[in-house]
Amino acid sequence: MGEKPVMVVGLDDSEHSFYALEWTLEHLFGPSPPPFKLLIVHAKPTATSAIGLAGPGGADVLPYVEADLRKISSSIAEKAKKICSAKSVNDVVVEIVEGDARSVLCDAVEKHHASMLVVGSHGYGVLKRTVLGSVSDYCAHHAHCSVMIVKRPKIKA
């Protein structure tokens, strides 16, 4: 029997991506040995992309923005590990890769020969998706593996 296939789960700091991780662990990683090697990938934005075109004095804030982004990425990785541990999934690797989430996730699929990519859906409407770009939509069209988009159920008020 060969190695287990790799599953990549894309994670950002949104409730939607953490929901996707929890859903995946509950539904695909049961009490028996997990069917996949689990790789969680977080795309850390670059400091320059986070502040955009700051103009004069922008370079002065870059080190502070970079430090904040590193701190946020570390807390996302720690939270992911705690969620996995709580679900008794201990054989997990968390990677933090700098860059645009779309490219980072598709590159991770290629690099690790993943057979599945899991991403959460923010549930943006057409306008927001057009302006911001949809990571899940991009990955569904460009990742060289099966892509599962996990949506949080709408809460009825």
N, CA, C and O atoms as a GROMACS GRO file, in nm:
protein
  628
    1MET      N    1   0.084  -0.118   0.000
    1MET     CA    2   0.000   0.000   0.000
    1MET      C    3   0.089   0.124   0.000
    1MET      O    4   0.184   0.132   0.078
    2GLY      N    5   0.060   0.221  -0.085
    2GLY     CA    6   0.142   0.342  -0.099
    2GLY      C    7   0.112   0.444   0.009
    2GLY      O    8   0.036   0.420   0.103
    3GLU      N    9   0.174   0.559  -0.008
    3GLU     CA   10   0.152   0.668   0.086
    3GLU      C   11   0.010   0.721   0.075
    3GLU      O   12  -0.056   0.708  -0.028
    4LYS      N   13  -0.035   0.782   0.184
    4LYS     CA   14  -0.168   0.844   0.184
    4LYS      C   15  -0.167   0.966   0.094
    4LYS      O   16  -0.066   1.036   0.084
    5PRO      N   17  -0.281   0.993   0.029
    5PRO     CA   18  -0.290   1.116  -0.050
    5PRO      C   19  -0.287   1.238   0.042
    5PRO      O   20  -0.319   1.230   0.161
    6VAL      N   21  -0.248   1.350  -0.014
    6VAL     CA   22  -0.237   1.474   0.062
    6VAL      C   23  -0.362   1.559   0.041
    6VAL      O   24  -0.411   1.574  -0.070
    7MET      N   25  -0.412   1.614   0.151
    7MET     CA   26  -0.522   1.709   0.146
    7MET      C   27  -0.469   1.843   0.196
    7MET      O   28  -0.414   1.851   0.306
    8VAL      N   29  -0.485   1.947   0.115
    8VAL     CA   30  -0.446   2.082   0.155
    8VAL      C   31  -0.572   2.156   0.198
    8VAL      O   32  -0.673   2.156   0.127
    9VAL      N   33  -0.565   2.220   0.314
    9VAL     CA   34  -0.674   2.306   0.360
    9VAL      C   35  -0.620   2.448   0.367
    9VAL      O   36  -0.523   2.475   0.438
   10GLY      N   37  -0.683   2.538   0.291
   10GLY     CA   38  -0.643   2.678   0.290
   10GLY      C   39  -0.706   2.750   0.408
   10GLY      O   40  -0.825   2.734   0.436
   11LEU      N   41  -0.626   2.830   0.477
   11LEU     CA   42  -0.675   2.895   0.598
   11LEU      C   43  -0.635   3.041   0.600
   11LEU      O   44  -0.519   3.076   0.576
   12ASP      N   45  -0.732   3.128   0.628
   12ASP     CA   46  -0.701   3.268   0.655
   12ASP      C   47  -0.757   3.301   0.793
   12ASP      O   48  -0.788   3.209   0.869
   13ASP      N   49  -0.770   3.427   0.826
   13ASP     CA   50  -0.816   3.460   0.962
   13ASP      C   51  -0.968   3.476   0.971
   13ASP      O   52  -1.018   3.533   1.068
   14SER      N   53  -1.041   3.425   0.872
   14SER     CA   54  -1.187   3.440   0.872
   14SER      C   55  -1.255   3.322   0.942
   14SER      O   56  -1.201   3.212   0.950
   15GLU      N   57  -1.374   3.348   0.992
   15GLU     CA   58  -1.457   3.242   1.051
   15GLU      C   59  -1.488   3.136   0.946
   15GLU      O   60  -1.499   3.018   0.977
   16HIS      N   61  -1.502   3.179   0.820
   16HIS     CA   62  -1.537   3.088   0.712
   16HIS      C   63  -1.430   2.982   0.690
   16HIS      O   64  -1.463   2.865   0.670
   17SER      N   65  -1.304   3.020   0.695
   17SER     CA   66  -1.200   2.920   0.670
   17SER      C   67  -1.183   2.827   0.791
   17SER      O   68  -1.155   2.709   0.774
   18PHE      N   69  -1.200   2.880   0.912
   18PHE     CA   70  -1.193   2.793   1.029
   18PHE      C   71  -1.312   2.697   1.033
   18PHE      O   72  -1.299   2.583   1.077
   19TYR      N   73  -1.427   2.744   0.987
   19TYR     CA   74  -1.543   2.654   0.976
   19TYR      C   75  -1.511   2.542   0.877
   19TYR      O   76  -1.542   2.425   0.904
   20ALA      N   77  -1.449   2.576   0.764
   20ALA     CA   78  -1.413   2.475   0.664
   20ALA      C   79  -1.317   2.372   0.723
   20ALA      O   80  -1.329   2.253   0.695
   21LEU      N   81  -1.221   2.417   0.802
   21LEU     CA   82  -1.128   2.325   0.867
   21LEU      C   83  -1.202   2.233   0.962
   21LEU      O   84  -1.184   2.111   0.958
   22GLU      N   85  -1.286   2.290   1.048
   22GLU     CA   86  -1.360   2.208   1.144
   22GLU      C   87  -1.453   2.109   1.074
   22GLU      O   88  -1.462   1.993   1.114
   23TRP      N   89  -1.522   2.154   0.970
   23TRP     CA   90  -1.612   2.067   0.895
   23TRP      C   91  -1.534   1.950   0.835
   23TRP      O   92  -1.577   1.835   0.841
   24THR      N   93  -1.419   1.982   0.779
   24THR     CA   94  -1.334   1.879   0.716
   24THR      C   95  -1.289   1.776   0.820
   24THR      O   96  -1.294   1.656   0.795
   25LEU      N   97  -1.244   1.824   0.935
   25LEU     CA   98  -1.198   1.732   1.039
   25LEU      C   99  -1.313   1.644   1.089
   25LEU      O  100  -1.293   1.524   1.112
   26GLU      N  101  -1.431   1.702   1.105
   26GLU     CA  102  -1.546   1.625   1.154
   26GLU      C  103  -1.596   1.523   1.053
   26GLU      O  104  -1.632   1.412   1.090
   27HIS      N  105  -1.597   1.559   0.924
   27HIS     CA  106  -1.656   1.473   0.823
   27HIS      C  107  -1.558   1.381   0.751
   27HIS      O  108  -1.599   1.276   0.701
   28LEU      N  109  -1.432   1.418   0.745
   28LEU     CA  110  -1.337   1.338   0.668
   28LEU      C  111  -1.226   1.275   0.750
   28LEU      O  112  -1.150   1.192   0.700
   29PHE      N  113  -1.216   1.313   0.876
   29PHE     CA  114  -1.112   1.259   0.964
   29PHE      C  115  -1.180   1.201   1.087
   29PHE      O  116  -1.178   1.261   1.195
   30GLY      N  117  -1.240   1.082   1.069
   30GLY     CA  118  -1.314   1.020   1.179
   30GLY      C  119  -1.222   0.949   1.277
   30GLY      O  120  -1.102   0.976   1.282
   31PRO      N  121  -1.281   0.858   1.355
   31PRO     CA  122  -1.205   0.788   1.459
   31PRO      C  123  -1.101   0.690   1.402
   31PRO      O  124  -1.002   0.659   1.468
   32SER      N  125  -1.124   0.640   1.280
   32SER     CA  126  -1.027   0.546   1.221
   32SER      C  127  -0.907   0.626   1.168
   32SER      O  128  -0.911   0.748   1.164
   33PRO      N  129  -0.803   0.555   1.126
   33PRO     CA  130  -0.688   0.630   1.073
   33PRO      C  131  -0.733   0.722   0.958
   33PRO      O  132  -0.808   0.680   0.871
   34PRO      N  133  -0.686   0.846   0.959
   34PRO     CA  134  -0.730   0.941   0.856
   34PRO      C  135  -0.690   0.896   0.716
   34PRO      O  136  -0.582   0.840   0.697
   35PRO      N  137  -0.777   0.923   0.618
   35PRO     CA  138  -0.749   0.879   0.482
   35PRO      C  139  -0.649   0.969   0.409
   35PRO      O  140  -0.601   0.935   0.300
   36PHE      N  141  -0.616   1.084   0.469
   36PHE     CA  142  -0.527   1.180   0.404
   36PHE      C  143  -0.416   1.225   0.498
   36PHE      O  144  -0.430   1.220   0.621
   37LYS      N  145  -0.306   1.268   0.438
   37LYS     CA  146  -0.207   1.348   0.512
   37LYS      C  147  -0.262   1.489   0.508
   37LYS      O  148  -0.298   1.538   0.400
   38LEU      N  149  -0.269   1.556   0.621
   38LEU     CA  150  -0.329   1.689   0.628
   38LEU      C  151  -0.222   1.797   0.628
   38LEU      O  152  -0.131   1.798   0.710
   39LEU      N  153  -0.236   1.889   0.533
   39LEU     CA  154  -0.148   2.004   0.522
   39LEU      C  155  -0.234   2.130   0.525
   39LEU      O  156  -0.317   2.150   0.436
   40ILE      N  157  -0.214   2.214   0.625
   40ILE     CA  158  -0.287   2.339   0.634
   40ILE      C  159  -0.194   2.449   0.584
   40ILE      O  160  -0.080   2.461   0.629
   41VAL      N  161  -0.244   2.529   0.490
   41VAL     CA  162  -0.163   2.634   0.430
   41VAL      C  163  -0.228   2.770   0.454
   41VAL      O  164  -0.346   2.791   0.424
   42HIS      N  165  -0.149   2.860   0.510
   42HIS     CA  166  -0.194   2.998   0.530
   42HIS      C  167  -0.109   3.089   0.442
   42HIS      O  168   0.014   3.084   0.446
   43ALA      N  169  -0.175   3.171   0.361
   43ALA     CA  170  -0.104   3.267   0.276
   43ALA      C  171  -0.093   3.399   0.351
   43ALA      O  172  -0.192   3.468   0.372
   44LYS      N  173   0.030   3.433   0.390
   44LYS     CA  174   0.053   3.558   0.460
   44LYS      C  175   0.073   3.669   0.356
   44LYS      O  176   0.160   3.659   0.270
   45PRO      N  177  -0.009   3.774   0.364
   45PRO     CA  178   0.010   3.883   0.268
   45PRO      C  179   0.146   3.950   0.289
   45PRO      O  180   0.201   3.948   0.399
   46THR      N  181   0.199   4.009   0.184
   46THR     CA  182   0.322   4.086   0.199
   46THR      C  183   0.285   4.219   0.264
   46THR      O  184   0.173   4.267   0.251
   47ALA      N  185   0.380   4.278   0.332
   47ALA     CA  186   0.355   4.406   0.399
   47ALA      C  187   0.316   4.512   0.297
   47ALA      O  188   0.227   4.594   0.323
   48THR      N  189   0.382   4.512   0.182
   48THR     CA  190   0.351   4.613   0.081
   48THR      C  191   0.210   4.596   0.027
   48THR      O  192   0.142   4.695  -0.001
   49SER      N  193   0.164   4.471   0.010
   49SER     CA  194   0.027   4.451  -0.039
   49SER      C  195  -0.075   4.488   0.068
   49SER      O  196  -0.186   4.529   0.036
   50ALA      N  197  -0.038   4.472   0.194
   50ALA     CA  198  -0.131   4.502   0.304
   50ALA      C  199  -0.155   4.652   0.319
   50ALA      O  200  -0.265   4.694   0.353
   51ILE      N  201  -0.051   4.732   0.292
   51ILE     CA  202  -0.072   4.877   0.307
   51ILE      C  203  -0.097   4.945   0.174
   51ILE      O  204  -0.135   5.062   0.170
   52GLY      N  205  -0.077   4.873   0.064
   52GLY     CA  206  -0.102   4.930  -0.068
   52GLY      C  207  -0.004   5.042  -0.098
   52GLY      O  208   0.111   5.038  -0.057
   53LEU      N  209  -0.052   5.139  -0.170
   53LEU     CA  210   0.033   5.252  -0.206
   53LEU      C  211   0.022   5.358  -0.098
   53LEU      O  212  -0.066   5.444  -0.101
   54ALA      N  213   0.111   5.350  -0.002
   54ALA     CA  214   0.103   5.438   0.115
   54ALA      C  215   0.153   5.578   0.087
   54ALA      O  216   0.119   5.671   0.161
   55GLY      N  217   0.232   5.597  -0.016
   55GLY     CA  218   0.286   5.729  -0.044
   55GLY      C  219   0.405   5.761   0.043
   55GLY      O  220   0.470   5.672   0.096
   56PRO      N  221   0.435   5.892   0.058
   56PRO     CA  222   0.550   5.931   0.138
   56PRO      C  223   0.538   5.881   0.281
   56PRO      O  224   0.432   5.892   0.343
   57GLY      N  225   0.645   5.825   0.332
   57GLY     CA  226   0.645   5.775   0.470
   57GLY      C  227   0.597   5.631   0.480
   57GLY      O  228   0.603   5.571   0.587
   58GLY      N  229   0.552   5.575   0.370
   58GLY     CA  230   0.502   5.438   0.371
   58GLY      C  231   0.608   5.338   0.412
   58GLY      O  232   0.579   5.240   0.482
   59ALA      N  233   0.731   5.362   0.371
   59ALA     CA  234   0.841   5.271   0.404
   59ALA      C  235   0.866   5.267   0.555
   59ALA      O  236   0.914   5.167   0.608
   60ASP      N  237   0.832   5.376   0.624
   60ASP     CA  238   0.854   5.382   0.769
   60ASP      C  239   0.765   5.282   0.845
   60ASP      O  240   0.805   5.231   0.950
   61VAL      N  241   0.646   5.255   0.792
   61VAL     CA  242   0.554   5.166   0.863
   61VAL      C  243   0.571   5.019   0.823
   61VAL      O  244   0.518   4.931   0.891
   62LEU      N  245   0.642   4.992   0.714
   62LEU     CA  246   0.656   4.854   0.666
   62LEU      C  247   0.703   4.755   0.772
   62LEU      O  248   0.646   4.647   0.784
   63PRO      N  249   0.807   4.788   0.851
   63PRO     CA  250   0.852   4.691   0.952
   63PRO      C  251   0.743   4.659   1.055
   63PRO      O  252   0.733   4.546   1.103
   64TYR      N  253   0.661   4.759   1.089
   64TYR     CA  254   0.553   4.737   1.187
   64TYR      C  255   0.442   4.651   1.128
   64TYR      O  256   0.388   4.563   1.194
   65VAL      N  257   0.410   4.678   1.002
   65VAL     CA  258   0.307   4.599   0.933
   65VAL      C  259   0.356   4.455   0.919
   65VAL      O  260   0.280   4.361   0.944
   66GLU      N  261   0.481   4.437   0.881
   66GLU     CA  262   0.539   4.303   0.866
   66GLU      C  263   0.534   4.227   0.999
   66GLU      O  264   0.499   4.109   1.002
   67ALA      N  265   0.568   4.294   1.108
   67ALA     CA  266   0.564   4.229   1.240
   67ALA      C  267   0.421   4.188   1.276
   67ALA      O  268   0.399   4.079   1.329
   68ASP      N  269   0.324   4.275   1.248
   68ASP     CA  270   0.184   4.242   1.274
   68ASP      C  271   0.139   4.123   1.190
   68ASP      O  272   0.071   4.033   1.241
   69LEU      N  273   0.176   4.122   1.063
   69LEU     CA  274   0.137   4.012   0.976
   69LEU      C  275   0.197   3.879   1.023
   69LEU      O  276   0.131   3.775   1.016
   70ARG      N  277   0.321   3.883   1.070
   70ARG     CA  278   0.384   3.761   1.124
   70ARG      C  279   0.309   3.713   1.247
   70ARG      O  280   0.287   3.593   1.264
   71LYS      N  281   0.270   3.808   1.334
   71LYS     CA  282   0.198   3.774   1.457
   71LYS      C  283   0.062   3.712   1.425
   71LYS      O  284   0.022   3.612   1.486
   72ILE      N  285  -0.009   3.770   1.330
   72ILE     CA  286  -0.140   3.719   1.288
   72ILE      C  287  -0.125   3.578   1.231
   72ILE      O  288  -0.203   3.489   1.263
   73SER      N  289  -0.025   3.560   1.145
   73SER     CA  290  -0.002   3.429   1.084
   73SER      C  291   0.030   3.323   1.189
   73SER      O  292  -0.018   3.210   1.180
   74SER      N  293   0.110   3.360   1.288
   74SER     CA  294   0.144   3.266   1.396
   74SER      C  295   0.020   3.227   1.475
   74SER      O  296   0.002   3.111   1.511
   75SER      N  297  -0.066   3.325   1.503
   75SER     CA  298  -0.186   3.294   1.581
   75SER      C  299  -0.283   3.207   1.501
   75SER      O  300  -0.350   3.122   1.558
   76ILE      N  301  -0.290   3.227   1.369
   76ILE     CA  302  -0.374   3.143   1.283
   76ILE      C  303  -0.321   2.999   1.286
   76ILE      O  304  -0.399   2.904   1.299
   77ALA      N  305  -0.190   2.983   1.275
   77ALA     CA  306  -0.129   2.849   1.278
   77ALA      C  307  -0.154   2.781   1.411
   77ALA      O  308  -0.187   2.662   1.414
   78GLU      N  309  -0.138   2.854   1.522
   78GLU     CA  310  -0.161   2.796   1.654
   78GLU      C  311  -0.306   2.756   1.673
   78GLU      O  312  -0.335   2.648   1.727
   79LYS      N  313  -0.399   2.842   1.629
   79LYS     CA  314  -0.542   2.810   1.640
   79LYS      C  315  -0.575   2.685   1.559
   79LYS      O  316  -0.650   2.599   1.605
   80ALA      N  317  -0.519   2.674   1.440
   80ALA     CA  318  -0.541   2.556   1.355
   80ALA      C  319  -0.492   2.429   1.425
   80ALA      O  320  -0.561   2.327   1.426
   81LYS      N  321  -0.372   2.436   1.483
   81LYS     CA  322  -0.316   2.319   1.553
   81LYS      C  323  -0.404   2.279   1.672
   81LYS      O  324  -0.425   2.160   1.697
   82LYS      N  325  -0.457   2.378   1.745
   82LYS     CA  326  -0.544   2.349   1.859
   82LYS      C  327  -0.674   2.283   1.813
   82LYS      O  328  -0.721   2.189   1.876
   83ILE      N  329  -0.731   2.332   1.704
   83ILE     CA  330  -0.854   2.273   1.650
   83ILE      C  331  -0.828   2.128   1.609
   83ILE      O  332  -0.909   2.039   1.639
   84CYS      N  333  -0.717   2.103   1.541
   84CYS     CA  334  -0.683   1.968   1.498
   84CYS      C  335  -0.662   1.877   1.619
   84CYS      O  336  -0.711   1.764   1.622
   85SER      N  337  -0.590   1.926   1.718
   85SER     CA  338  -0.564   1.848   1.838
   85SER      C  339  -0.693   1.814   1.911
   85SER      O  340  -0.710   1.702   1.960
   86ALA      N  341  -0.785   1.912   1.918
   86ALA     CA  342  -0.914   1.889   1.985
   86ALA      C  343  -0.995   1.781   1.913
   86ALA      O  344  -1.078   1.714   1.975
   87LYS      N  345  -0.972   1.765   1.783
   87LYS     CA  346  -1.043   1.663   1.704
   87LYS      C  347  -0.958   1.537   1.691
   87LYS      O  348  -0.988   1.450   1.609
   88SER      N  349  -0.853   1.526   1.772
   88SER     CA  350  -0.762   1.410   1.773
   88SER      C  351  -0.692   1.387   1.640
   88SER      O  352  -0.662   1.273   1.603
   89VAL      N  353  -0.666   1.495   1.567
   89VAL     CA  354  -0.588   1.488   1.443
   89VAL      C  355  -0.454   1.554   1.475
   89VAL      O  356  -0.442   1.676   1.475
   90ASN      N  357  -0.356   1.470   1.502
   90ASN     CA  358  -0.226   1.523   1.546
   90ASN      C  359  -0.119   1.521   1.437
   90ASN      O  360  -0.018   1.590   1.448
   91ASP      N  361  -0.143   1.441   1.334
   91ASP     CA  362  -0.045   1.434   1.225
   91ASP      C  363  -0.081   1.539   1.120
   91ASP      O  364  -0.137   1.509   1.015
   92VAL      N  365  -0.048   1.664   1.152
   92VAL     CA  366  -0.083   1.775   1.064
   92VAL      C  367   0.039   1.865   1.048
   92VAL      O  368   0.116   1.886   1.142
   93VAL      N  369   0.056   1.917   0.929
   93VAL     CA  370   0.163   2.013   0.902
   93VAL      C  371   0.098   2.145   0.867
   93VAL      O  372   0.003   2.150   0.788
   94VAL      N  373   0.148   2.254   0.927
   94VAL     CA  374   0.097   2.387   0.898
   94VAL      C  375   0.209   2.465   0.831
   94VAL      O  376   0.318   2.478   0.885
   95GLU      N  377   0.179   2.518   0.712
   95GLU     CA  378   0.277   2.600   0.640
   95GLU      C  379   0.224   2.742   0.629
   95GLU      O  380   0.106   2.764   0.601
   96ILE      N  381   0.312   2.838   0.652
   96ILE     CA  382   0.281   2.978   0.630
   96ILE      C  383   0.367   3.022   0.512
   96ILE      O  384   0.489   3.018   0.518
   97VAL      N  385   0.300   3.064   0.405
   97VAL     CA  386   0.371   3.101   0.282
   97VAL      C  387   0.331   3.243   0.245
   97VAL      O  388   0.212   3.275   0.239
   98GLU      N  389   0.430   3.327   0.220
   98GLU     CA  390   0.401   3.466   0.184
   98GLU      C  391   0.355   3.475   0.038
   98GLU      O  392   0.416   3.416  -0.051
   99GLY      N  393   0.247   3.549   0.017
   99GLY     CA  394   0.199   3.571  -0.120
   99GLY      C  395   0.048   3.576  -0.127
   99GLY      O  396  -0.021   3.569  -0.026
  100ASP      N  397  -0.001   3.589  -0.249
  100ASP     CA  398  -0.144   3.592  -0.275
  100ASP      C  399  -0.202   3.452  -0.252
  100ASP      O  400  -0.145   3.353  -0.299
  101ALA      N  401  -0.314   3.445  -0.182
  101ALA     CA  402  -0.373   3.316  -0.144
  101ALA      C  403  -0.400   3.227  -0.265
  101ALA      O  404  -0.379   3.106  -0.259
  102ARG      N  405  -0.446   3.286  -0.373
  102ARG     CA  406  -0.477   3.206  -0.492
  102ARG      C  407  -0.354   3.129  -0.540
  102ARG      O  408  -0.359   3.008  -0.560
  103SER      N  409  -0.245   3.202  -0.557
  103SER     CA  410  -0.121   3.140  -0.605
  103SER      C  411  -0.062   3.045  -0.502
  103SER      O  412  -0.017   2.936  -0.536
  104VAL      N  413  -0.062   3.088  -0.378
  104VAL     CA  414  -0.003   3.007  -0.270
  104VAL      C  415  -0.072   2.870  -0.261
  104VAL      O  416  -0.005   2.768  -0.250
  105LEU      N  417  -0.205   2.869  -0.266
  105LEU     CA  418  -0.278   2.742  -0.253
  105LEU      C  419  -0.257   2.653  -0.375
  105LEU      O  420  -0.233   2.533  -0.361
  106CYS      N  421  -0.265   2.711  -0.494
  106CYS     CA  422  -0.243   2.630  -0.615
  106CYS      C  423  -0.099   2.578  -0.621
  106CYS      O  424  -0.075   2.465  -0.665
  107ASP      N  425  -0.004   2.659  -0.577
  107ASP     CA  426   0.136   2.614  -0.572
  107ASP      C  427   0.154   2.501  -0.471
  107ASP      O  428   0.229   2.407  -0.496
  108ALA      N  429   0.086   2.511  -0.356
  108ALA     CA  430   0.096   2.406  -0.253
  108ALA      C  431   0.041   2.274  -0.305
  108ALA      O  432   0.097   2.168  -0.278
  109VAL      N  433  -0.068   2.280  -0.380
  109VAL     CA  434  -0.126   2.160  -0.441
  109VAL      C  435  -0.022   2.095  -0.532
  109VAL      O  436  -0.003   1.973  -0.527
  110GLU      N  437   0.044   2.175  -0.614
  110GLU     CA  438   0.145   2.122  -0.706
  110GLU      C  439   0.265   2.065  -0.630
  110GLU      O  440   0.308   1.953  -0.656
  111LYS      N  441   0.316   2.144  -0.538
  111LYS     CA  442   0.438   2.107  -0.464
  111LYS      C  443   0.420   1.975  -0.387
  111LYS      O  444   0.512   1.893  -0.383
  112HIS      N  445   0.303   1.957  -0.327
  112HIS     CA  446   0.280   1.840  -0.242
  112HIS      C  447   0.200   1.730  -0.312
  112HIS      O  448   0.164   1.630  -0.251
  113HIS      N  449   0.173   1.749  -0.442
  113HIS     CA  450   0.096   1.652  -0.521
  113HIS      C  451  -0.035   1.618  -0.451
  113HIS      O  452  -0.072   1.501  -0.440
  114ALA      N  453  -0.104   1.720  -0.404
  114ALA     CA  454  -0.229   1.700  -0.330
  114ALA      C  455  -0.338   1.645  -0.420
  114ALA      O  456  -0.345   1.676  -0.539
  115SER      N  457  -0.423   1.563  -0.362
  115SER     CA  458  -0.536   1.510  -0.438
  115SER      C  459  -0.664   1.585  -0.405
  115SER      O  460  -0.765   1.568  -0.472
  116MET      N  461  -0.660   1.670  -0.300
  116MET     CA  462  -0.777   1.750  -0.267
  116MET      C  463  -0.734   1.881  -0.202
  116MET      O  464  -0.639   1.885  -0.123
  117LEU      N  465  -0.807   1.988  -0.237
  117LEU     CA  466  -0.789   2.119  -0.176
  117LEU      C  467  -0.922   2.159  -0.115
  117LEU      O  468  -1.026   2.152  -0.180
  118VAL      N  469  -0.919   2.202   0.011
  118VAL     CA  470  -1.040   2.246   0.080
  118VAL      C  471  -1.024   2.394   0.112
  118VAL      O  472  -0.924   2.437   0.168
  119VAL      N  473  -1.125   2.472   0.074
  119VAL     CA  474  -1.127   2.615   0.106
  119VAL      C  475  -1.266   2.652   0.157
  119VAL      O  476  -1.366   2.587   0.124
  120GLY      N  477  -1.271   2.756   0.237
  120GLY     CA  478  -1.399   2.808   0.283
  120GLY      C  479  -1.452   2.909   0.183
  120GLY      O  480  -1.379   2.959   0.098
  121SER      N  481  -1.580   2.938   0.196
  121SER     CA  482  -1.642   3.037   0.109
  121SER      C  483  -1.690   3.153   0.195
  121SER      O  484  -1.762   3.134   0.293
  122HIS      N  485  -1.648   3.273   0.157
  122HIS     CA  486  -1.691   3.392   0.231
  122HIS      C  487  -1.836   3.429   0.200
  122HIS      O  488  -1.898   3.506   0.273
  123GLY      N  489  -1.889   3.375   0.092
  123GLY     CA  490  -2.027   3.403   0.056
  123GLY      C  491  -2.048   3.544   0.003
  123GLY      O  492  -2.155   3.603   0.019
  124TYR      N  493  -1.944   3.598  -0.062
  124TYR     CA  494  -1.957   3.731  -0.121
  124TYR      C  495  -2.058   3.731  -0.234
  124TYR      O  496  -2.078   3.630  -0.301
  125GLY      N  497  -2.121   3.843  -0.254
  125GLY     CA  498  -2.209   3.860  -0.368
  125GLY      C  499  -2.126   3.884  -0.493
  125GLY      O  500  -2.003   3.889  -0.488
  126VAL      N  501  -2.194   3.900  -0.606
  126VAL     CA  502  -2.126   3.915  -0.734
  126VAL      C  503  -2.033   4.037  -0.734
  126VAL      O  504  -1.919   4.027  -0.781
  127LEU      N  505  -2.078   4.150  -0.684
  127LEU     CA  506  -1.997   4.272  -0.687
  127LEU      C  507  -1.870   4.257  -0.604
  127LEU      O  508  -1.761   4.287  -0.653
  128LYS      N  509  -1.882   4.211  -0.480
  128LYS     CA  510  -1.764   4.195  -0.394
  128LYS      C  511  -1.668   4.092  -0.453
  128LYS      O  512  -1.547   4.111  -0.450
  129ARG      N  513  -1.724   3.984  -0.507
  129ARG     CA  514  -1.640   3.880  -0.566
  129ARG      C  515  -1.562   3.936  -0.685
  129ARG      O  516  -1.446   3.901  -0.705
  130THR      N  517  -1.626   4.024  -0.763
  130THR     CA  518  -1.562   4.084  -0.880
  130THR      C  519  -1.450   4.177  -0.837
  130THR      O  520  -1.342   4.177  -0.896
  131VAL      N  521  -1.476   4.258  -0.734
  131VAL     CA  522  -1.378   4.356  -0.688
  131VAL      C  523  -1.264   4.288  -0.612
  131VAL      O  524  -1.147   4.313  -0.640
  132LEU      N  525  -1.298   4.202  -0.516
  132LEU     CA  526  -1.197   4.141  -0.429
  132LEU      C  527  -1.135   4.016  -0.490
  132LEU      O  528  -1.023   3.979  -0.457
  133GLY      N  529  -1.208   3.952  -0.578
  133GLY     CA  530  -1.161   3.826  -0.633
  133GLY      C  531  -1.193   3.714  -0.536
  133GLY      O  532  -1.180   3.731  -0.414
  134SER      N  533  -1.235   3.602  -0.587
  134SER     CA  534  -1.272   3.489  -0.503
  134SER      C  535  -1.161   3.386  -0.508
  134SER      O  536  -1.128   3.331  -0.613
  135VAL      N  537  -1.103   3.359  -0.391
  135VAL     CA  538  -0.997   3.259  -0.383
  135VAL      C  539  -1.055   3.122  -0.419
  135VAL      O  540  -0.994   3.045  -0.493
  136SER      N  541  -1.173   3.092  -0.365
  136SER     CA  542  -1.232   2.960  -0.391
  136SER      C  543  -1.264   2.942  -0.540
  136SER      O  544  -1.241   2.835  -0.596
  137ASP      N  545  -1.315   3.046  -0.604
  137ASP     CA  546  -1.346   3.039  -0.746
  137ASP      C  547  -1.218   3.019  -0.828
  137ASP      O  548  -1.214   2.935  -0.918
  138TYR      N  549  -1.116   3.095  -0.796
  138TYR     CA  550  -0.988   3.083  -0.867
  138TYR      C  551  -0.932   2.941  -0.852
  138TYR      O  552  -0.892   2.878  -0.950
  139CYS      N  553  -0.931   2.891  -0.728
  139CYS     CA  554  -0.876   2.757  -0.703
  139CYS      C  555  -0.957   2.649  -0.773
  139CYS      O  556  -0.901   2.552  -0.824
  140ALA      N  557  -1.090   2.665  -0.775
  140ALA     CA  558  -1.175   2.567  -0.842
  140ALA      C  559  -1.139   2.555  -0.990
  140ALA      O  560  -1.152   2.448  -1.049
  141HIS      N  561  -1.095   2.665  -1.049
  141HIS     CA  562  -1.062   2.665  -1.191
  141HIS      C  563  -0.915   2.637  -1.222
  141HIS      O  564  -0.882   2.595  -1.333
  142HIS      N  565  -0.826   2.659  -1.125
  142HIS     CA  566  -0.683   2.649  -1.155
  142HIS      C  567  -0.606   2.540  -1.079
  142HIS      O  568  -0.498   2.501  -1.123
  143ALA      N  569  -0.658   2.492  -0.967
  143ALA     CA  570  -0.586   2.388  -0.892
  143ALA      C  571  -0.594   2.256  -0.969
  143ALA      O  572  -0.698   2.224  -1.026
  144HIS      N  573  -0.485   2.182  -0.969
  144HIS     CA  574  -0.479   2.056  -1.042
  144HIS      C  575  -0.516   1.939  -0.950
  144HIS      O  576  -0.442   1.841  -0.938
  145CYS      N  577  -0.632   1.952  -0.885
  145CYS     CA  578  -0.684   1.846  -0.800
  145CYS      C  579  -0.832   1.876  -0.775
  145CYS      O  580  -0.884   1.978  -0.821
  146SER      N  581  -0.899   1.788  -0.704
  146SER     CA  582  -1.038   1.816  -0.666
  146SER      C  583  -1.038   1.929  -0.564
  146SER      O  584  -0.952   1.936  -0.477
  147VAL      N  585  -1.137   2.017  -0.576
  147VAL     CA  586  -1.149   2.130  -0.484
  147VAL      C  587  -1.284   2.123  -0.416
  147VAL      O  588  -1.388   2.116  -0.481
  148MET      N  589  -1.282   2.125  -0.283
  148MET     CA  590  -1.405   2.126  -0.207
  148MET      C  591  -1.420   2.264  -0.143
  148MET      O  592  -1.333   2.309  -0.069
  149ILE      N  593  -1.532   2.329  -0.173
  149ILE     CA  594  -1.561   2.461  -0.116
  149ILE      C  595  -1.666   2.441  -0.008
  149ILE      O  596  -1.778   2.399  -0.035
  150VAL      N  597  -1.627   2.470   0.115
  150VAL     CA  598  -1.715   2.449   0.230
  150VAL      C  599  -1.782   2.582   0.266
  150VAL      O  600  -1.715   2.681   0.293
  151LYS      N  601  -1.915   2.580   0.265
  151LYS     CA  602  -1.991   2.700   0.299
  151LYS      C  603  -2.050   2.686   0.438
  151LYS      O  604  -2.102   2.581   0.475
  152ARG      N  605  -2.042   2.794   0.514
  152ARG     CA  606  -2.109   2.796   0.644
  152ARG      C  607  -2.260   2.808   0.620
  152ARG      O  608  -2.303   2.883   0.533
  153PRO      N  609  -2.339   2.733   0.697
  153PRO     CA  610  -2.484   2.748   0.681
  153PRO      C  611  -2.528   2.887   0.725
  153PRO      O  612  -2.473   2.944   0.820
  154LYS      N  613  -2.627   2.941   0.655
  154LYS     CA  614  -2.678   3.070   0.694
  154LYS      C  615  -2.758   3.054   0.823
  154LYS      O  616  -2.837   2.960   0.838
  155ILE      N  617  -2.737   3.147   0.914
  155ILE     CA  618  -2.809   3.142   1.042
  155ILE      C  619  -2.939   3.219   1.025
  155ILE      O  620  -2.939   3.337   0.989
  156LYS      N  621  -3.049   3.151   1.051
  156LYS     CA  622  -3.179   3.216   1.036
  156LYS      C  623  -3.207   3.302   1.157
  156LYS      O  624  -3.196   3.258   1.271
  157ALA      N  625  -3.245   3.427   1.131
  157ALA     CA  626  -3.270   3.520   1.241
  157ALA      C  627  -3.412   3.511   1.289
  157ALA      O  628  -3.451   3.583   1.382
   0.00000   0.00000   0.00000
